[in-house]
Amino acid sequence: MTDKRYVRPYGDTTGDGMIQTSFTLPIPFGPKADGAAQQLANKMGMDPAMVVHSNPIGDDFTFFVVYGSVKHIVDMDDVKVVEREYPLLSPSEVNTTLKKVLRRKLVVVGGCIGTDAHTVGIDAILNIKGFAGEKGLEYYRELKVVNLGAQVSVPELVRRARSEKADAVLISQVVTQRDAHILNTQEMSAAFREAMGDRRPLLVAGGPRFDPLMAGELGVDRVFSRGTTPGEVASYLVHAMQEKKGVAA
């Protein structure tokens, strides 16, 4: 498969620009609602646009699925993302490498900071049951995992990281109202810099609304977004420890 710089959506034939999108409008179900959805789709650049599905949601709302063609072209040279620069390792490879590099267990402290009570993200990474068919970090023999759970204050997180001599701190943020996830993470990273300076642990933030490109803005070493698996995080921790110790991968 050859690399292409310019691409268009694919529906029925190559380059036909066909896309499908869904949305809800605060309009009662009926022909006028369908017309409103088609008008919105046209204004979004879909022409022609077909309302292929509409369904009432209560008395005053309607859900739509719209199919149509767009003229827009994606320039792949303008796509900016964080690509994984380290290999994905199996649990046994993670354990073997950490034992060789550190000669002790790598200590990870994790939790949800601020008022965030949603532990599903941090538990998916830390708990042994894991996520997406992968075991969580508790499964790894050469990792010591301290899961602080939900609604952890920043001072408490710093205190536990120091007392546990953490190599890495993982925080999860799901609540995003008024950019709470950004402000909380910036507060956390600033507190670690003030309390520990260059001796601070590796700081890793994760959550569905985080952009991996935000690491510098947030003051952390790495940002993981939705869909991240425990194996990706474990492999990153190995990579980071190798870099810290000046050991080649």
C-alpha positions in Angstrom: 0.0 0.0 0.0 1.6 3.3 -1.1 1.5 6.4 1.1 -0.9 9.1 -0.1 -0.6 12.7 0.9 -4.2 13.7 -0.2 -7.1 11.5 0.7 -10.9 11.8 0.5 -13.6 9.7 2.3 -14.5 6.4 0.8 -18.1 5.2 0.6 -19.1 3.2 -2.5 -16.2 4.0 -4.7 -12.7 5.3 -4.2 -12.6 9.1 -3.7 -16.4 9.6 -3.8 -16.3 11.6 -0.5 -19.2 9.8 1.1 -19.5 10.1 4.8 -22.0 9.1 7.5 -22.7 11.2 10.6 -25.3 11.3 13.4 -26.7 14.0 15.7 -29.7 15.0 17.7 -31.9 18.2 17.2 -34.3 19.6 19.8 -37.2 19.2 17.3 -40.2 16.9 17.5 -40.1 13.9 15.2 -41.6 14.3 11.8 -41.0 15.6 8.2 -40.0 19.0 9.3 -37.4 17.5 11.6 -36.0 15.6 8.7 -35.8 18.7 6.6 -34.0 20.6 9.4 -31.5 17.7 9.6 -30.9 17.9 5.9 -30.4 21.6 6.0 -27.9 21.3 8.8 -26.0 18.6 6.9 -25.9 20.9 3.8 -24.4 23.7 5.9 -21.8 21.2 7.2 -20.7 20.7 3.6 -22.6 17.5 2.8 -24.2 17.8 -0.7 -26.2 15.9 -1.6 -27.2 14.8 1.9 -29.7 12.0 2.7 -31.5 11.5 6.0 -31.3 7.7 6.1 -32.6 7.3 9.6 -34.6 9.4 12.1 -36.0 8.4 15.4 -37.9 10.3 18.2 -36.2 10.7 21.6 -39.1 11.7 23.8 -41.6 14.3 22.6 -39.2 17.1 21.8 -36.0 15.6 20.3 -35.1 13.6 17.2 -32.0 11.5 16.5 -30.7 11.4 12.9 -28.3 9.5 10.7 -27.3 11.4 7.6 -25.3 10.0 4.6 -23.8 12.3 1.9 -20.8 13.5 0.0 -18.3 16.1 1.0 -15.7 18.0 -1.1 -13.1 18.2 1.6 -9.7 16.7 1.2 -7.3 15.6 4.0 -3.7 16.7 3.6 -1.7 14.0 5.5 1.3 16.3 5.8 -0.9 18.6 8.1 -1.9 15.8 10.4 -0.1 16.2 13.7 -0.3 13.3 16.2 1.9 11.6 18.8 3.1 8.4 17.4 4.4 5.6 19.6 8.2 5.7 19.5 8.7 2.5 21.6 7.9 -1.2 20.9 5.0 -2.9 22.5 6.3 -5.5 24.9 4.7 -8.6 26.3 4.3 -8.9 30.1 7.3 -11.2 30.3 9.4 -8.8 28.3 8.3 -5.9 30.5 9.3 -7.9 33.6 12.6 -9.1 32.2 13.6 -5.6 31.1 12.7 -3.9 34.3 14.5 -6.4 36.4 17.6 -5.9 34.3 17.4 -2.0 34.2 16.2 -1.3 37.7 17.1 -4.4 39.7 14.1 -3.8 41.8 10.4 -3.3 41.3 9.2 -0.2 39.5 6.7 1.6 41.8 3.6 3.1 40.2 1.1 5.3 42.2 -2.2 6.1 40.5 -5.5 7.7 41.1 -8.2 10.1 40.0 -7.5 13.6 41.3 -9.8 16.5 42.3 -13.5 15.7 42.6 -13.4 13.1 39.8 -15.1 9.9 41.1 -14.8 8.0 37.9 -12.3 5.2 38.4 -13.1 3.2 35.3 -10.1 4.6 33.4 -7.5 4.2 36.1 -8.8 0.8 37.1 -8.7 -0.4 33.5 -4.9 0.3 33.5 -4.0 -0.7 37.1 -6.3 -3.5 38.2 -5.3 -7.0 37.4 -8.5 -7.6 35.4 -7.3 -5.0 32.9 -8.9 -3.9 29.7 -9.3 -5.0 26.0 -8.1 -8.5 26.8 -4.9 -7.4 28.5 -4.0 -7.8 32.2 -3.6 -4.6 34.2 -0.3 -3.4 35.7 -1.0 -5.3 39.0 -0.4 -8.4 37.0 3.2 -7.5 36.2 5.7 -9.2 38.6 8.2 -6.3 38.4 5.7 -3.6 39.1 4.5 -2.5 42.5 1.1 -0.7 42.0 -0.6 1.6 44.5 -4.1 2.5 43.4 -5.4 5.4 45.5 -8.8 5.3 43.8 -11.1 8.3 43.4 -11.1 12.0 44.5 -7.5 12.1 45.6 -6.3 15.5 46.5 -3.1 16.8 44.9 -1.2 17.1 48.3 -2.2 13.5 49.2 -1.0 12.3 45.8 2.4 14.0 46.2 2.7 12.7 49.8 2.0 9.1 48.8 4.3 9.3 45.8 7.1 10.5 48.1 6.4 7.9 50.8 6.2 5.1 48.3 9.3 6.3 46.4 7.2 6.2 43.2 9.0 6.0 39.8 5.8 6.9 38.0 2.5 8.6 38.9 -0.5 7.9 36.7 -3.6 10.1 37.0 -6.9 9.7 35.3 -9.4 12.5 34.5 -12.9 11.8 33.1 -14.8 14.9 34.4 -14.1 17.7 31.8 -16.6 20.4 32.7 -15.0 23.9 32.4 -11.7 22.2 31.5 -11.4 20.7 35.0 -9.2 17.9 33.6 -6.7 20.4 32.3 -6.6 22.6 35.4 -6.4 19.6 37.7 -3.5 18.1 35.8 -1.6 21.4 35.6 -2.1 21.8 39.4 -0.7 18.3 39.9 2.3 18.7 37.8 3.1 22.1 39.3 2.9 20.6 42.8 5.3 17.8 42.0 7.8 20.3 40.5 7.6 22.5 43.6 7.8 19.6 46.0 10.4 17.4 44.3 12.1 19.4 41.5 14.1 17.3 39.1 13.7 14.3 41.4 10.0 14.1 40.7 8.6 10.8 39.4 7.5 10.3 35.8 4.1 12.0 35.4 1.5 10.3 33.1 -2.0 11.6 32.5 -4.9 9.8 30.8 -8.5 10.3 29.9 -10.9 10.3 27.0 -10.8 14.1 26.5 -7.0 14.5 26.6 -5.0 15.2 23.5 -1.6 13.4 23.5 -0.1 16.6 22.0 -0.9 18.4 25.3 1.9 16.9 27.4 4.0 20.1 27.4 1.0 22.3 28.2 0.0 20.0 31.1 3.5 19.7 32.4 3.5 15.9 32.3 5.8 13.4 30.5 3.1 11.6 28.6 -0.6 11.8 27.8 -2.7 8.8 26.9 -6.2 9.2 25.4 -9.2 6.9 24.9 -8.5 3.3 24.0 -5.2 3.0 25.7 -4.4 -0.5 26.9 -2.4 -1.6 30.0 0.3 -3.0 27.7 0.8 0.3 26.0 1.3 2.0 29.4 3.6 -0.7 30.7 5.7 -0.6 27.5 6.0 3.2 27.9 7.2 2.9 31.5 9.9 0.5 30.4 10.9 2.9 27.6 11.0 5.8 30.0 13.1 4.0 32.6 15.5 2.9 29.9 15.9 6.5 28.8 16.4 7.7 32.3 19.1 5.1 33.0 20.7 5.6 29.6 20.1 2.0 28.5 19.5 1.2 24.9 16.2 -0.5 24.1 
